[in-house]
Structure formats: C-alpha cells, structure tokens
C-alpha cells in the first residue's frame, strides 16, 4: 500500500457517507459541559461512543474522573507497537457549549447534523467533535491501509470540559505525565486561516484579565450642584485607560509588551495575509495597534490591551448625577516570552507615574490562559508543512500561534512536547454561536491531510524525532 492509495482509502470512506454518519451519532449527544446536569452525557460520550470507536484499533483505554470534582471526565488511550518507535499524542474535547436550541435557524437543531450544500450544521461539528473525529477516522483508515501496522505509537487524550475552561486538565496532565509521555503532539481545534488554505499553528497567545476601579466617595451627587467641584470617577478612569493604551491602540506600558519578535516568527508570518472570510466580517483598521508591525504581526506575534467592559453610573437609566465609582474590565492578550505575573505591578507603577493614585488594579477571577509557541524552524514543523503541501498541492499557512487561546501550554510546558495544530474548520463556522457548521470540502481535505500525516509519521518519524532532539525549539512561559 502506498501513500497515495492510503489517501484514496480515506477519500472513499468520506464519499460513502461513513464519516457523516459517525458525526451524526456524535452530535446527537448533548455534551454541554457548562450545564452541571449534563455530567452523565459527558461520561457517556467517552464510555459509550469513543471507547467502542477506538477499541477495534487496538487502543487500551481508561476513563478517569476529573481531579476537580463536579467536572467532566477524561479519557487516556494508548496503542503501542514498539517502545523504540516514535509516539504521537492526539488531543481533543468532546464537550460543547450550550446548544441554545431556540436561537437556531428554522429547520436546524444543535443536536442533529443537517447538510445544506457545503455546510454541515450541528453543535460540535466544528468545535470539536468534527475535528477530533476526522483525526481518529484518518488514523483508523491508515491502520487498515497499512495492514494493521502504523510504524509509530499513539496516545489519545480526550477531555470533557474544554468549553468550561478545561478545569482539572493541568493537574491531570501533571499527575499522568508518564502515561501521556510522547515525542510529538498533533491535534485539531480552531479555524484555518481561511477555508481554502490548509493551516498549521504552533501554539496560542495567552489571556490575562484584570480590573481597573475608581471609588471616590459614597453615593452619587447632583451634577448641577456639584459639577466642577467633585472629581468624576468615570473621567478619571477613562483618562487612566487612555494612558495605558493610546487613541491608536498602541500599548504604552513597556511591561505589557514583548521584548522582541523572533526572526523565525517574522519569517513565518511574512507569507500570511488577512482577508475577510465572510460578508459579515468587519473591515480591519490598518492604523490600529503597534506601529511598524503588519496587521498579521499585531494579531499573531504581539500583545494587545483591550477594554472588554466599562461602567460608571446607571448606564440603563442615566441620571444627572456624578457617580461615586467606575470600573473597567480589561484583558491583555500576550505571546510567548511574556510573564503575566509581572503585569499587575507594571500597570500599578505606570498609573502611579501618570498621576492616577486612585485607580486600583486587581487580577480578575478565573484562570490565566498561558502563552506558548513552538519555534517555526523546528524539525517537526518543517516535516508537517511538507506533508500537508504534498497531500493538497497547496501552499500551507504557518502561524506561530493563534491570536486566541488554547490550553497549549499544558502540552508544551507540563508534558514538554512540540505542539502542532492542524485545524479542520474555518473562521466563519459560527463556533459557539447558533448555526455552528463544518464545510464538507474541509472535512474531505482534512481526512486526506491527516492520512498523509500519519503515513509520513510512520515513514520518517524516527528521523524527525532525532533531528528535533538535536535542536529543541520550545518557547514557553508558565
């Protein structure tokens, strides 16, 4: 069996409708991790759907309770051919966001796959059931095509709480580090750069949320009697924010910006262009953000400070009064190489220098999403790009990291793995929204891409592993 015949094998699987039937069974399971009452469905997805799916591939699997009580379980499965062979770790999540049944367009349901032309509608089709099922299906087809021998070992980690912030995942991976040990991590989540362009990304930006608050007095005071006599907390806070980030979106606090952009990152982004992927996409503001950077560099290789919400007084029913307080909820999206633990001190010091002693700064509740990135010059990256381009005949988009955030640092830092993400969705998939969907063309190409990757891993994985160990290129912050 040759590489091309293996790809033909998985293509026929798609053309027969076998993958669509599998996806329909998966989507019918309402695995909403944000709903506590859905815990039985989260357990059932792993035990009654995934385990029977992977058992014929000779996986040995175990479903573990989440180390954080009340959250969805995790599955670890392994398929070991020989200890000397390279080992691949595959990751995915079987939980979904809330269905919002009533908000879907007429004729659609979150718990049923409805095909309309290229679009396959259903909750989880894009995030993440469709994506990890593409990978498992391609693996199954390559095993069959190669007569049951892959030429590498496989481990699988599926969680059921990613949409709730992956509670317990870090602790679980720390406790099961040996069980999850591998040579390379390949998974699928998030969108391609565009529907037509195969994409590989190597990590994600981090996300740090914080609050700015000004409390000047108890109660509001009439703006006619006291205007001009009392400081307005809304105005104080607005000016404080304007000192942190100027009117063109440039961050002014040195401690909130990366020291430099690695040359390998700059080279990787030089071939990337941002174009609208659907008619509803907003136009890019070309002069917004850090000067001297391209729009692509600003979103994939730099830090941004965003105001997510700002409140002073009663915004629903304003009255003629000077409010007593003001609050802003803000966020820093940051790249690898930045230590989020220094951000609060940097903001406090800067505001003090700018004359805003009354502005209090505190980290928002919830977990920080860490930044991590594999060096684009890493041997595994070159191998993956070559494989995708051989399969598709298209130039592959290489993103050093997503502009958004994923728990990539857990795999890169805690498990110490080179991380490759090969997404099978696209920017306008309505992920997390009503009418979520996959594109059939991307499903078909995704199956072919993954079949090619798995074939190539069996053929050249040992050589790539050796080259990687000679020059490890992980850049992480924990």
N, C-alpha and C positions, 0 to 999 in steps of 0.2 A: 504493500500500500504506500502510495506517495503522498506528499503534502497536498498536492492539488486534488487528489482523489479524496483525501480526508475532508477538505473544504467542500467538495461536491457532495459528500456524505451528509454534512450538516445542512447544506442548502436544500437537499431533498427532504430532510426532516422538516424544515420550515415550510417548503412548498406543499407538503402533505397536510399541513394544518396541525401537526403534532404539538408544536410549541404553543400555538394559540390555545389549544385545548388544555395544556398544562397551566398556562397563565390564567385561564378562566377558573380553574379549580382554586388557584391561589387567591385570586381577587375576591372570590366568594366568601372568604374567611375574614370577618370584620375585626382585624387585629389592631384596634385603636389603642395605642399604649397610653394616651392621655386620659383614657377612661378607666378608672380603677376596676369597674365591673367587668372589664374585658380580659382579666387575667386568665380565665380558662381558655379563651380563644388564643391568647399568646402561647400558652403551653401546648395547645392542640396543634398549632402551626408547626412547631418543631417535632412533636412526637408522632402526629398522625399524618403529616404531609411531607416534611423534609426527610425524616429518618427512613420512611419507606421508599422515598425517591432515590436516596443515595446508597441504600443497602445493596442493590444489585451491582454497584460499582465497587463493592468490597470495602466500603468505609466501615470502620468501627466507631460508633458514636456514643455520646453521653450527653444528656440534658442536665444542666446544673441550675440550682436555684440562684437567683441574683443575690450577691452579698449585701445589697441594700434591700431590706425587707419591703414587700409590697410592690416590687417592680418585676418586669418580665424576665423570664429565664434566658439562659444562654446555652447554645449547643457547640460542642467541640467534637469534631470527627477527624479521623486520620486514615490514610491509605498509604501504607509503607511497602515499597517494593524492595528496597535495599538501603541499609543505613548509609552506604557510601554515596548514594545519589543525591543530587540537589533536592531541597524540599521547598515547596511552594505553600504559602499561607494565603487562602482565599477568605475574604470577609464580605458580609452583607448584613442587612437587617430586614426582618420580616414584619416589623410593626409599621403602621401607617399613622398619619394624622387623622383627626376626626373626619368622618365621611361627609358631614354637612349635607345630608341627603336632600333636603328640601331646596337647596340652592343650585342643584344641578339642572342643566337644561332639560326641557321636556324630551322624553324618550331615552334619557340616560339615567344610570344608577351607579353610585360608587361601588356597589358590590356585584356588578355584572360587567363583563367586557363586551362593549358594543363597538363593532367595527364600522366606520364610515369612511370609505376610501382609504387613505393612508393612515388615518387616525384610529388608534385603539384606545377607547375610553375606559376608565375604571380607576378606583382608588388603589394606588400602589403600582400601577402599570409602569410609571416612570420612577417612583421613589418608594421602595427599592426592589419590590418583588420582581418586576420585569427584568431588572438589571442583574440581580444575582442568579435568576433562573436562566438567563442567557448564558452565563458563565458555567453553571452546572450542566446545562444541556450540551454545550460545546465540549465540555470535559467528557461527558458520557459518550458522545459520538466519536471522539478521538480514541477513547479506550477501545471501543468496538472496532474502529478502523485499524488500530494497531494490534489487534488480536489479543487485547487484554493487558498489554504492557506499555506503560507511558514512557518509561525512561526517567522518571522523577517521582518523588514522593509528594503527596498532597495532604495538607491540613485545612480544615474548614472551621471558621468561627462565625456563627450567626447570633446576633443579639436581637432582643425584642423590646428595646427601649430607646433606640436612637432618636426617635421623634419626641421623646420626653427628656432629651439631654444626655442620653447614654449613662444613666445612673448605674454605678457599680462596675462599669466597664474597665476603668483604670485599675481599681482594686482587684478585679477578677484577673486581668492580664498579669498583674504583679504576682498574684498567688499561683497562677498557672503558667508562669513564664517558661518552664521547662517543657510542659506539654505543648505549648504553642511555638516552640523554637523552630526556626526555618531559615532559609537563605535569602528569600525574596518574598515580598508581599505584592500581590496583584489583586485589585478589587475594582468595582464599578459603582459609582454614585455620581450625582450631579450631572450637569449638562456638558455636551461638547461645546466647543467654541461656536460652531454653527451646525445646522443639521447636515450639511453636505461634507463637512470636513472631519475626518477621524481625529481624535484628540487624545493626548496623554498629558495628565498633570501629575505633579510630583509631591504635592503637599497642600497646605492651606494657610491662609492668613489666620492669625488669632483674633479674638474679640474680647475686649475688656470694657465693661460697662461701669460708669461712675455717675455720681450725682453732684450737682452744684446747688447749694442752698443759701439763701439770704433770709434771715429772720431779724427784723429791725425793731419790732415792738409788738405789743398785744393789741389785736383788733385793728380794723380799718378806720380811717379818719376822713371827714368830708374834704373833697378836693378843692372846694371853694374857700373854705375857712383855713385850710392848712396847706394848700398848694403853694409852693415856693418856700415853705418853712420846713417841710419834712422830706428827707430822702425817700425816694421811691424805690423799693426793693427790685421791682421789675426792671427799672432803668439801670440800677447798679449791676444786676446780674447780666443784662443784655450787653453792657459795656465790658464786663469781665469776660464773657464769652468771646466778644469781638477782639479782646486782647490775646486770647488763646489761638484763634483762627481768624484770619483777616477776611475782608469782603470778597476776596477771590478764592477762598477755600484753602489758602496756604497755612499750614500749621506753623505757629510762631514759637512754640516751646521746643527747644533743641532736644530735651529729654524725651520727647514723644516721637522723634524721627529716627530712622535707621542711620547708622554712621555712614554707610555707603551702599551702593548696589554692586554685587559681584559681577564681574565681567561676563561670566558664563550665563548669568541670568539675563543680562542686557543682550547678549548674542541670541539667546533663545527667543526673546521677545521681538527681535528685530524683524521677524517674518510674519508677525501677527498683526492683523487689522481687526478693529471692532466695527461691525456693521449691524444695523438693525435686523433682527431675525423675524419680526412680525410687524404688521402695520401699526400695532398699538404701542410699540416700544418708544420711549422718549428719545428726543434728539440729545446727543452728547454735547455738553457745554465745553468747547475746546479750550477756553482760557481758565477753567476752574482747576484748582489744585496746585500742586508743587510746580513752580516754573522750571523750565529746562528739561522736563520729562514729557514723553509722549503720553497720550491717554492710556495706552496699553500698560506702560510702565507705572502709571499712577494707580491703576486698579490691581495689578498683579505683583508689583515689586516695591510698593511704597506704603507708608502709613497714612491713614486719614482719620480726622476727628469729625464726628457727626453729632449734631443735636437731634435726638430722637423725639423729645417732647419738652415743652416749655410751658409753665403755668404760673400765672400771678393773678390774684383776684378771682372773680367768678366769670369764667370765660363763656358760660352758657347764658348768664343774665348779668352783664356788667352793670355796675352802679357807679355813681360819681363819688368815688372814694379812693384814697391812696391805700393800697393793700398793705398788709403787715409783712408779707413774706413772698418769696418767689422760689421756684425750684426748676431745675433743668435736668433731664435725663440724657446723658451723653455716652458716646461709645468711641473707642479707639480700635480701628482695625489695624493690625500690625503684622509685619513679616518676620521671618526667622532672623535671629540675631538681635532682637529687641527683648529686654527683660521687663515684662509687665509689672513686676514687683516694685519697680522704681517710678512708676507713672504717677502715683498719688503724691509722692514727695516732690516730684518735678513740677506738678501743677500747683501745689501749695506754694512752693518757693517762687514760682513765676508770678502768681497772683499777688503775693506779698510785695514783690519788686514793682509791680504795676500799680500798687496802691489800692488793693482790694482786700483789706484785712477781714472784712465781714463775710466774705464768701467762704462757706465751709465745703470741704471736699471729702467725699467718702466713697468707697467701693460699693457698688450695688450688690444686693443679694444674688446668689446664684453662682455657678461655676464659671471660671475663666476658661475660654477656649484657647488653647495654646497654638503657637505658630510652629510650623516645621516645613522643611523643604529638602528634597534630595538634590544634590548637585546635578545640573543638567549635563555635565560632562561625564557622569558616572557610566560605567560599562553596561549596567542593566538598562539604562536609558537608551543608549545607542542601539543596543540589541532590540529593545521593544519598538523603537521608531522604525528600524529596518524591517522588522516583522510586519508591522501594520502597513507599511508602504508596499512591501512585496505582495501582501494579500489584496489590497484595494487598488493599487496603481495610482493612488492619490498622495499628494504631499500632506504629511501629518502635522497638525498643530501641536507644538510642545509648549505647555505652560508650566513654569517653575512651581507655581502653586495656584490654587483657586483664589479668587477675590474674596469668596466666602469662607466658611469654617467647617471643618470636619474633625473627628477625633483622630486625625492622622498622627499626631504626636505620640499617642499611646503605642502605635505600631512602630514608629520611628525611634522613639526615645525609650519607652519601657521595654519593648521587645528588641530594639536595636536593629530593625530591618530597613533595607532600602525599599521605598514605597512607590509603587506605580499604580495610578488610577486610569482606567480606560472607560470613560463614560459611554453609555448607550442611550442617552436622552438628548434633548436639545433645549435651548433657552426658553422657548415658548410652550413648554409642555404643561403649563398650569400646575406645576408641582405645588402641593399644599393648598391648592385652591379647588373650587368646583371645576368639573370638566377636565380633570387630570387625564393625560393621554400619552401614549407612545406613538412613534411613527413606525409603520410596518417596514419601511425601507431601512431604517436604522436597526431594527430588530434583525433583519436578514443579514445586513452587513456586520452587525455586532457578533452574530453567531459565527460568521466566516472569520472575522478578526480573531476571536478567541480560539477558534480551532487552529488557526495558523500559529498563534502564540504558544498554545500548548504543544503543538507539533515541534515547533522550534526549540522549546524548552527541553523536550526530550532529546533533540539532536545536539544542541550546543550548550545546554545549561551548565555542564561541568566546566567548560572553558570560560564562560562568562562569570561564574562564581569565582574562579581563580583570579581573573583579572580584577574583579571587584575587591577581593581581599588584599590585592597588592596596593590599591589606592582607594580606600574607603572615603566616600564623599558626603556623609550625613551632616547636615546643618540643622541643629535643633535647639530649642530653648525650652526648659522645663521649670 
